[in-house]
Amino acid sequence: MWYGLSNIAAKLLNQLLTPIITYVLNNPAGMVDYGNMTMLYSSISFANIIFTYGLETAYFRFAASGTDKEHLFQTTFTSLLVSTLALSSLIIFFRDPIAEFIDLGGHSDYIVWCVFIVAIDTLAAIPFARLRQEGRPRKYAFTRLAGIVVNIILTVYFIAYCPGATTAHPDTAFAQWYRQYTPTGFLILANLAQAAVTFLLLFKEWSGYRLKFDTVLWKKILVYCWPMVIVGMGGMVNETMDRLMLPKMMHGSAEEAKIALSIYSANYKIAIFITLFIQAFKMSAEPFFFSHSANKNAPETYARVMKWFVVTLCGAFLFTALYIDLWKYFIGSQYRQGLDVVPILLAANVALGIYYNLSAWYKVTDKMSIGMYITLVGAALTIILNVVFIPVYGMYACAWATLAAYVTMMVLSYLLGQRHYPVNYPLKKIGGYVALMLALFAAQKGIMQVTDHVWVRLLTGSLFLLAYAGAVVRSESDEIKGLPVVGKFLK
């Protein structure tokens, strides 16, 4: 609960940046800056996978198997420290061609700042994993949230307060420094401050580090986690490659492509409630699945977790899609042209959430290579569909390609999982909840075509959401009655 709620709170705080940024940068020039930021952050996501190369998951796996935790920490942290220095130096050396490729207008210093963000985040990965593995969620939650609060404060200061202040006092040294950079640069600096504060708050976790290295253990770790790099890269292709491909493959000028990217990215953020639950689930479930894998009742437990996770995801889908008339105010007016991609991305994230739950089987059975192949299939599908359809359908091609990739991965993971680690999932109930979700959304979509009265649409959306909740309570009443706190209301 601590991990789940802290990650939801962290994501919510982080998402406060979206309305702040899109309302301030609510003009064509600002949208170009938002597009630049999107491309840089998408690149950072890929870099994070390469820099950490699966060591965080390996840390949990080897800690659960009885490996000496001090040896494990020293070895994994040393490995990350050496590789981070090498990779950071390489990227900084090529900063100019990288900046030119993503049209940063000569600001190769932005690439250097992004490298610092990735490097600091990488070095924080094992200390964070140590907190989770040792069961210290309060410190974990405080550290995550404190860094995000710093980011929000600096973002507001740089892009909302400073433009007026520097215009009023143009001759100050700060104003002259400020005019050298674009909003993109200041958003990066705010993120860099977040990374630095977070790492400093983890001082107690990494201050005991000594240059110790267990070569035998390190080789075992690499054998286990190298497929995680492929899985991570493939997953990141599915998650962010569309935002790198969209501005490069769209017809039109570079500015128009960046604006389209900014619209797509802003609307992607409205799917936050699905991604909130998925992220919270990932943080809580990975240690849970490993710790329960030896239990004879593990398959039954996994099946129950899946059912309630799908119930939650479907509720999150409806909560977002049925109230789209309210959620559209989450982004600036110029970005609302892309609202039609939101339901597609919500459905894609439901499939992604189910896939993450299903993926437990290849992690606990050490068959990471199968997970790698599943992810590669999804990545290949993402690239092919985007290459073929972006020139024709633009951002809508990105959304449908994401949905197709995640549904394919979900189906493959289920079919292969039943062969290698059979789990008796309640498919009829799960399918019923998904079907009900789609039926209620389709009904609301029909109402939206008939009337422009927002209050009518909000009322019907509320009724449909209550109908879904009622269906869950009726279907799961026996199990709900056994739950603490909630159960007493049904007894």
C-alpha positions in Angstrom: 0.0 0.0 0.0 2.9 2.4 0.8 4.6 1.7 -2.5 1.4 1.9 -4.4 0.1 5.1 -2.8 3.5 6.8 -2.9 3.9 6.0 -6.6 0.4 7.3 -7.3 1.2 10.4 -5.4 4.5 10.8 -7.2 2.9 10.4 -10.6 0.1 12.8 -9.7 2.6 15.5 -8.5 4.7 14.9 -11.6 1.6 15.2 -13.8 0.9 18.6 -12.3 3.7 19.8 -14.7 1.5 19.0 -17.7 -1.2 21.6 -17.1 1.4 24.1 -15.9 3.5 23.6 -19.0 0.7 23.4 -21.6 -1.2 26.4 -20.2 2.0 28.6 -20.2 3.3 27.3 -23.5 -0.2 27.6 -25.1 1.0 29.1 -28.5 2.8 27.7 -31.6 6.3 28.7 -30.3 5.6 27.2 -26.9 4.2 24.0 -28.5 7.4 23.6 -30.4 9.3 23.8 -27.1 7.0 21.2 -25.6 7.7 19.0 -28.7 11.4 19.4 -28.1 11.1 18.5 -24.5 9.0 15.4 -25.5 11.7 14.2 -27.9 14.5 14.7 -25.3 12.6 12.9 -22.5 11.7 10.1 -24.9 15.5 9.8 -25.6 16.2 9.9 -21.8 13.8 6.9 -21.4 15.9 4.8 -23.9 19.1 6.0 -22.2 17.8 4.9 -18.8 17.4 1.3 -20.0 20.9 1.2 -21.4 22.5 2.8 -18.4 20.8 0.5 -15.8 20.8 -2.7 -18.0 18.4 -4.5 -15.7 20.5 -4.4 -12.6 17.6 -3.2 -10.4 15.5 -6.3 -11.2 18.6 -8.5 -10.8 19.1 -6.9 -7.3 15.7 -8.2 -6.2 16.2 -11.6 -7.8 19.6 -12.2 -6.2 18.6 -10.7 -2.8 15.6 -13.1 -2.7 17.8 -16.1 -3.5 20.0 -15.6 -0.4 23.0 -13.8 -1.9 24.9 -11.7 0.6 23.2 -8.3 0.4 26.3 -6.3 1.1 28.3 -8.1 -1.6 25.3 -7.6 -3.9 25.1 -3.9 -3.3 28.8 -3.2 -3.6 29.1 -5.2 -6.9 26.0 -3.8 -8.6 26.8 -0.2 -7.6 30.4 -0.5 -8.8 29.2 -1.9 -12.1 26.7 1.0 -12.6 29.3 3.6 -11.6 31.9 2.4 -14.1 29.4 2.0 -17.0 27.7 5.3 -16.3 31.0 7.2 -16.5 31.9 5.5 -19.8 28.4 5.9 -21.4 28.1 9.6 -20.2 31.5 10.5 -21.7 30.5 8.9 -25.0 27.2 10.8 -25.4 28.8 14.1 -24.3 31.5 13.6 -27.0 28.7 13.3 -29.7 26.4 16.0 -28.2 26.6 18.2 -31.3 25.3 15.7 -33.9 22.7 14.4 -31.4 21.4 18.0 -30.9 21.3 18.5 -34.7 19.4 15.3 -35.3 16.5 16.4 -32.9 16.5 20.0 -34.2 17.5 21.7 -30.9 18.7 24.8 -32.6 22.3 24.6 -31.6 21.7 23.9 -27.9 24.0 21.0 -27.5 24.3 21.9 -23.9 20.8 20.5 -23.4 22.2 17.1 -24.3 24.9 17.4 -21.6 22.3 18.4 -19.0 20.1 15.4 -20.0 23.2 13.1 -19.6 23.6 14.4 -16.1 20.0 13.5 -15.4 20.4 10.0 -16.7 23.7 9.5 -14.8 22.3 10.6 -11.5 19.1 8.6 -11.9 21.2 5.5 -12.7 23.3 5.8 -9.6 20.1 6.2 -7.6 18.6 3.0 -8.9 20.4 0.5 -6.6 19.9 2.7 -3.4 16.2 2.9 -4.3 16.1 -0.9 -4.9 17.8 -1.4 -1.5 15.1 0.7 0.2 12.4 -1.5 -1.4 14.1 -4.8 -0.7 14.6 -3.8 2.9 11.0 -2.8 3.3 11.4 0.9 4.0 8.6 2.4 2.0 8.3 5.6 4.0 11.9 6.7 3.2 11.3 5.6 -0.4 8.1 7.7 -0.6 9.6 10.8 1.0 12.6 10.8 -1.3 10.6 10.4 -4.5 8.0 13.0 -3.5 10.6 15.6 -2.4 12.4 15.5 -5.7 9.2 16.0 -7.6 8.2 18.9 -5.5 11.5 20.6 -6.3 10.9 20.0 -10.0 7.4 21.6 -9.8 8.6 24.6 -7.9 11.5 25.3 -10.3 9.3 24.7 -13.4 6.8 27.3 -12.2 9.6 29.7 -11.4 11.4 29.3 -14.7 8.6 29.3 -17.2 5.8 31.2 -15.4 7.5 33.7 -13.2 10.9 34.5 -14.8 9.6 35.7 -18.2 7.8 38.6 -16.6 10.6 39.3 -14.1 13.3 39.4 -16.7 11.2 41.7 -18.9 10.7 44.1 -16.0 14.4 44.0 -15.2 16.2 43.3 -18.5 19.6 44.6 -17.5 20.3 42.3 -14.6 22.9 39.5 -14.9 20.2 36.9 -14.3 18.0 38.3 -17.1 21.0 38.2 -19.5 21.7 34.6 -18.5 18.0 33.7 -18.8 17.6 35.0 -22.4 20.3 32.5 -23.6 18.0 29.6 -23.2 14.6 28.4 -24.3 11.8 27.0 -22.1 13.0 23.5 -23.1 16.3 24.2 -21.4 14.7 25.4 -18.2 12.4 22.3 -18.0 15.6 20.2 -18.3 17.3 22.2 -15.5 14.3 21.7 -13.2 14.4 17.9 -13.9 18.2 18.0 -13.2 17.6 19.6 -9.8 15.0 16.9 -9.0 17.6 14.2 -9.8 20.3 15.9 -7.7 18.0 16.4 -4.7 16.7 12.8 -4.8 20.3 11.4 -5.0 21.4 13.5 -2.0 18.4 12.3 0.1 19.6 8.8 -0.6 22.9 9.6 1.0 22.5 7.1 3.8 21.9 4.3 1.3 24.9 4.9 -0.9 27.4 6.5 1.6 28.6 3.1 2.7 29.7 2.3 -0.8 33.3 1.0 -1.1 35.1 0.1 -4.3 34.5 -3.6 -4.0 33.6 -6.0 -6.8 32.7 -9.7 -6.8 33.5 -10.8 -10.3 31.9 -14.2 -10.0 28.7 -12.7 -8.7 28.8 -10.0 -11.4 29.0 -12.6 -14.1 25.9 -14.4 -12.7 24.0 -11.1 -12.5 24.8 -10.3 -16.2 23.7 -13.7 -17.3 20.4 -13.2 -15.6 19.8 -9.6 -16.6 21.1 -9.2 -20.1 17.7 -10.2 -21.6 16.2 -7.4 -19.4 18.1 -4.9 -21.6 16.4 -6.2 -24.7 13.0 -6.4 -22.8 13.5 -2.9 -21.6 14.5 -1.5 -24.9 11.6 -3.3 -26.7 9.3 -2.0 -24.0 10.6 1.5 -24.5 10.1 1.2 -28.3 6.5 0.4 -27.6 6.1 3.2 -25.1 8.0 6.1 -26.6 9.3 5.4 -30.1 6.1 6.8 -31.6 7.1 10.2 -30.2 10.5 10.0 -31.8 9.1 8.8 -35.1 6.1 11.2 -35.4 8.0 14.4 -36.1 10.4 12.7 -38.4 7.8 10.9 -40.6 4.9 13.4 -40.7 4.3 15.4 -43.8 4.8 19.2 -43.4 7.4 21.5 -41.9 9.6 20.7 -38.9 7.6 23.2 -36.9 4.3 21.6 -37.8 5.7 18.2 -36.9 6.8 19.5 -33.5 3.4 21.0 -32.8 1.7 17.7 -33.7 4.1 15.9 -31.4 3.3 18.3 -28.6 -0.5 17.7 -29.1 -0.1 14.0 -29.1 2.2 14.0 -26.0 -0.2 16.3 -24.0 -3.1 14.0 -24.7 -1.1 11.0 -23.9 -0.8 12.5 -20.4 -4.6 12.4 -19.9 -4.3 8.6 -19.8 -2.6 9.1 -16.5 -5.0 7.2 -14.3 -4.2 3.9 -16.1 -0.5 4.5 -16.0 -0.8 5.4 -12.3 -2.1 2.0 -11.4 0.3 0.2 -13.7 3.3 2.0 -12.2 2.1 1.4 -8.6 1.5 -2.3 -9.5 4.9 -2.7 -11.0 6.7 -1.2 -8.0 4.7 -3.3 -5.5 4.3 -6.5 -7.4 7.8 -7.3 -8.6 9.2 -8.0 -5.0 5.9 -9.7 -4.1 6.0 -12.1 -7.0 9.5 -13.1 -6.3 8.9 -13.6 -2.6 5.8 -15.8 -3.3 7.2 -17.8 -6.2 8.1 -20.8 -4.0 4.7 -20.9 -2.3 2.6 -23.8 -3.5 -0.4 -21.5 -3.7 1.4 -18.9 -5.8 -0.6 -19.6 -9.0 -3.9 -19.2 -7.1 -2.6 -15.9 -5.6 -1.4 -14.6 -9.0 -4.9 -15.4 -10.5 -6.6 -13.4 -7.8 -4.2 -10.5 -8.2 -4.9 -10.5 -11.9 -8.7 -10.4 -11.5 -8.7 -7.4 -9.1 -6.0 -5.7 -11.2 -8.3 -5.9 -14.3 -11.2 -4.7 -12.2 -9.1 -1.6 -11.2 -7.8 -1.0 -14.7 -11.3 -1.1 -16.2 -12.6 1.3 -13.6 -9.7 3.7 -14.3 -10.5 3.5 -18.0 -14.1 4.4 -17.4 -13.2 7.1 -14.9 -11.1 8.8 -17.5 -13.1 8.2 -20.7 -16.5 8.9 -19.3 -15.4 12.3 -17.9 -13.4 13.4 -20.9 -15.4 16.7 -20.9 -13.6 17.5 -17.6 -10.2 15.9 -18.2 -9.7 18.0 -21.3 -9.1 21.0 -19.1 -6.0 19.2 -17.8 -4.2 20.5 -20.9 -4.1 23.9 -22.6 -6.7 24.8 -25.2 -4.3 24.5 -28.2 -3.5 20.9 -27.3 -7.1 19.7 -27.2 -7.2 19.0 -30.9 -6.0 15.5 -30.2 -8.6 14.3 -27.6 -9.8 11.5 -29.8 -6.5 9.6 -29.2 -7.2 9.4 -25.5 -9.6 6.4 -25.5 -7.3 4.5 -27.8 -4.3 5.1 -25.5 -6.4 4.2 -22.4 -7.3 0.8 -24.0 -3.7 0.3 -24.9 -2.6 0.8 -21.3 -5.3 -1.6 -20.1 -3.7 -4.2 -22.3 -0.2 -3.2 -21.1 -1.3 -3.5 -17.5 -2.6 -7.0 -18.0 0.7 -7.9 -19.8 2.8 -6.7 -16.9 0.7 -8.9 -14.6 1.1 -11.9 -16.9 4.9 -11.3 -17.3 5.4 -12.6 -13.7 5.7 -16.1 -15.0 8.9 -15.6 -17.0 10.5 -13.6 -14.2 9.9 -16.1 -11.4 10.9 -19.1 -13.7 14.1 -17.4 -15.0 12.9 -17.6 -18.6 13.7 -14.0 -19.3 14.6 -14.8 -22.9 11.0 -15.6 -23.7 9.9 -12.2 -22.3 12.6 -10.7 -24.5 11.1 -12.3 -27.6 7.6 -11.2 -26.7 8.8 -7.6 -26.3 10.7 -7.7 -29.6 7.5 -8.8 -31.4 5.7 -5.8 -29.9 8.5 -3.5 -30.8 8.7 -4.7 -34.4 4.9 -4.3 -34.7 5.2 -0.7 -33.3 7.9 0.3 -35.7 6.2 -1.3 -38.8 2.8 0.2 -38.1 4.2 3.6 -37.4 6.4 3.6 -40.5 3.5 2.6 -42.7 0.7 4.7 -41.2 2.2 7.9 -39.7 2.6 9.6 -43.1 -1.1 9.0 -43.7 -2.8 9.3 -40.3 -0.3 11.2 -38.1 -0.8 10.9 -34.4 -3.7 8.5 -34.7 -1.4 6.0 -36.3 0.8 6.2 -33.2 -2.1 5.5 -30.9 -3.5 2.5 -32.9 0.0 1.1 -33.3 0.5 1.3 -29.5 -2.8 -0.6 -28.9 -2.0 -3.3 -31.5 1.5 -3.9 -30.0 0.2 -4.2 -26.4 -2.7 -6.5 -27.2 -0.3 -8.7 -29.2 2.2 -8.9 -26.3 -0.7 -9.6 -23.8 -2.0 -12.5 -25.9 1.5 -14.0 -26.5 2.4 -13.8 -22.8 -0.8 -15.5 -21.8 -0.4 -18.4 -24.3 3.3 -19.0 -23.6 2.8 -18.6 -19.8 0.1 -21.3 -19.7 2.7 -23.7 -21.2 5.6 -22.9 -18.9 3.8 -21.7 -15.7 0.1 -22.6 -15.8 -2.2 -20.2 -13.8 -5.9 -20.7 -13.8 -7.0 -17.1 -14.4 -10.7 -16.5 -14.2 -11.0 -15.6 -17.9 -14.8 -15.4 -18.0 -14.9 -12.8 -15.3 -11.9 -10.9 -16.6 -13.4 -10.9 -20.2 -16.8 -9.9 -18.8 -15.3 -6.8 -17.0 -13.5 -5.8 -20.2 -16.6 -6.3 -22.3 -18.7 -4.3 -19.9 -16.1 -1.5 -19.9 -16.1 -1.3 -23.7 -20.0 -1.4 -23.9 -20.4 1.4 -21.4 -17.8 3.5 -23.2 -19.5 2.9 -26.6 -22.8 3.9 -25.1 -21.3 7.2 -23.7 -19.7 7.8 -27.1 -23.1 7.5 -28.7 -24.5 10.0 -26.3 -21.7 12.4 -27.0 -22.6 12.3 -30.7 -26.2 13.2 -29.9 -25.9 16.1 -27.4 -23.5 18.9 -26.7 -24.9 19.5 -23.2 -21.9 18.8 -20.9 -24.1 18.2 -17.9 -26.1 15.5 -19.7 -22.9 13.7 -20.7 -21.4 14.0 -17.2 -24.6 12.6 -15.7 -24.8 9.6 -18.0 -21.1 9.0 -17.5 -21.7 9.0 -13.7 -24.6 6.5 -14.1 -22.4 4.2 -16.3 -19.6 4.3 -13.8 -22.0 3.4 -11.0 -23.4 0.6 -13.1 -19.8 -0.8 -13.5 -19.2 -0.5 -9.8 -22.5 -2.2 -9.0 -21.7 -5.1 -11.4 -18.4 -5.7 -9.7 -20.0 -5.6 -6.2 -22.6 -8.1 -7.3 -20.2 -10.4 -8.9 -17.5 -10.3 -6.2 -19.8 -9.8 -3.1 -18.6 -13.0 -1.3 -14.9 -12.0 -1.7 -15.6 -8.3 -0.8 -17.4 -9.3 2.4 -14.2 -10.9 3.6 -12.1 -7.8 3.1 -11.2 -5.6 6.1 -13.0 -2.2 6.4 -14.8 -2.4 3.0 -16.4 -5.8 3.7 -18.4 -4.6 6.7 -20.5 -2.5 4.4 -21.8 -5.5 2.5 -22.3 -7.9 5.5 
